[in-house]
Amino acid sequence: MSSALDDVGRGPDLLLLRLRELTEVVDQQNATIAVLRIERDIVRSEHEAAQAEIEKLRLLIRQLQRNRFGRRSERLDPDQLQLGLEDLEQTAAAAEAAQEAASRSSATPRPPRSRRRNLGALPAHLPRVEVLVDVEDRACPCCGGAMHVIGEDTSEMLDIVPAQLRVKVVRRPRYGCRACEEAVVQAPAPERPITGGMATEALLAHVLVAKYADFLPLYRQAAIFARQGIDLDRSTLCDWVGRACWWLEPLWRLLRRHAMASTRIFADDTTLPVLDPGRGRTRTGRLWGYAIDDRPWGGATPPAVVFLYAEDRKGEHPAAHLAEFRGVLQVDGYSGFKSLLENRPPGEVRLAFCWAHGRRRFYDIHQATGSPLAAEALRRISELYKIETEIRGRPAEARRAVRQERSKPLVEALHAWLTAQLGRVSGKSGLAEAIRYALRHWQGLVLFLDDGRLELDTNSIERAIRPIALGRKNSLFAGSDGGARHWAIVASLVATAKLNGVEPLAWLTDVLERMVSGRIKAHELERLLPWAWKAERVAAATHA
């Protein structure tokens, strides 16, 4: 009985002990649950990271596959595509010629031509050479009487006279006096573009245009000259180019001042490999391009492009180039351009970012993954471009009014939509990166709404840069920093001439002739800028 009483007395202690044991079990279970939750969260985060990485790899793989095997609708080089189309058209033309020959031999009617031809009159300014195709016997086949002309048929064909090198002989007679036999008079020798050299201004212009506009490296030009019996060492051609660029540099500097004086500039850069002899390989230099083009809103400022060479892509280079610039700079998302805003009063320089660059990110994702969200982003951006197509060429204020009425609601809706989608997609996905890129640059993307003089993108400078890439493929690299600067000079002049509808060869030939001869003074160089030169020619032709 006493033991029972003892158990009863120890009852509360046993309950407390049991409670402690249960509490420890619960704590252990809670700790286990907490560990499992942590592991679950880790697994989830790893899964999301893996999915994001898989998406990126899929995007990369499909881009590589498309680059190597498939269509590249936005990045395919049009010239590369034309190479394939040229071969197909040549094959079709050969088959058509065989069919026509067969129809002639069998006296069957000629089949209709299915291929497109260039129809219409040939340009009136081309010289005409007449070829008379007449009958041998002018006696009437019926009665034998004499026949007279009652009309004629004429047709025109485009012919070519191969480029011909010629020797320019400069004769300077000397005159003496028979009376005193003392005086000898002779006209002074004309200046040459290259002292003691044999190249005329026209030949120098030809070499420059062939290298920088037609993308023929100097060694290929040397081979072409050799086919005509003229052996020119490539070093000779290099000397010609360098000296020609010396003559043209003042005009390039004037062109640079013209471009930099604008309050709206398109800016971009492209790579230019430069030989580094000390290391036996090339290093990557940059050509920075700056363009002005007010034609989309009917502005009076002539369009121009100027290139400047720099050894690398540091932001200090555009900052130095644009040190005196005030206005709106239309650029891509390169962070180096933001250095222009440093130590500047607010609003002195504003960056208008490129919608095409933002769109391209969504395009790549859609092509790689078929993402419906990317497709929707592309559709919304395309609506903005449709409006821009309608208002191209209208005055700036009219463009601004249309943008405020029609584009602004679309832009505001797109911003709200992108913000909402960002919270729904994986933060590490490519789609999230594309959305963040757009939102991060939003302030500069919407500047076009309030200024009818701005464009949606930087395509103006990208079009000017494209020939640089073609020349880079053929020439492989510039031989030195000096050669790269020469590239910038001539590329600027050629691109600006094309923008103003001026034929580069005729223009550069005349420019060099007038500069070398001294017929144009340093303070008159503005007359040689492409738009002024063209206006002068038109005026002369009008009064002729």
Secondary structure, 3 states (H helix, E strand, C coil): CHHHHHHHHHHHHHHHHHHHHHHHHHHHHHHHHHHHHHHHHHHHHHHHHHHHHHHHHHHHHHHHHHHHCCCCCCCCCHHHHHHHHHHHHHHHHHHHHHHHHHHHHCCCCCCCCCCCCCCCCCCCCCCCCCCCCCCCCCECCCCCCECCCCCCCCCCCCCCCCCCCCCCCCCCCEEECCCCCCCEEECCCCCCCCCCCCCCHHHHHHHHHHHHCCCCCHHHHHHHHHHCCCCCCHHHHHHHHHHHHHHHHHHHHHHHHHHHCCCEEEEEEEEEEEEECCCCEEEEEEEEEEEECCHHHCCCCCCEEEEEEECCCCCHHHHHHCCCCCEEEEECCCHHHHHHHCCCCCCCEEEEECHHHHHHHHHHHHHHHCCHHHHHHHHHHHHHHHHHHHHCCCCHHHHHHHHHHHHHHHHHHHHHHHHHHHCCCCCCCHHHHHHHHHHHCHHHHCHHHHCCCCCCCCHHHHHHHHHHHHHHHHHCCECCHHHHHHHHHHHHHHHHHHHCCCCHHHHHHHHHHHHHHCCCCHHHHHHHCHHHHHHHHHHHHHHC
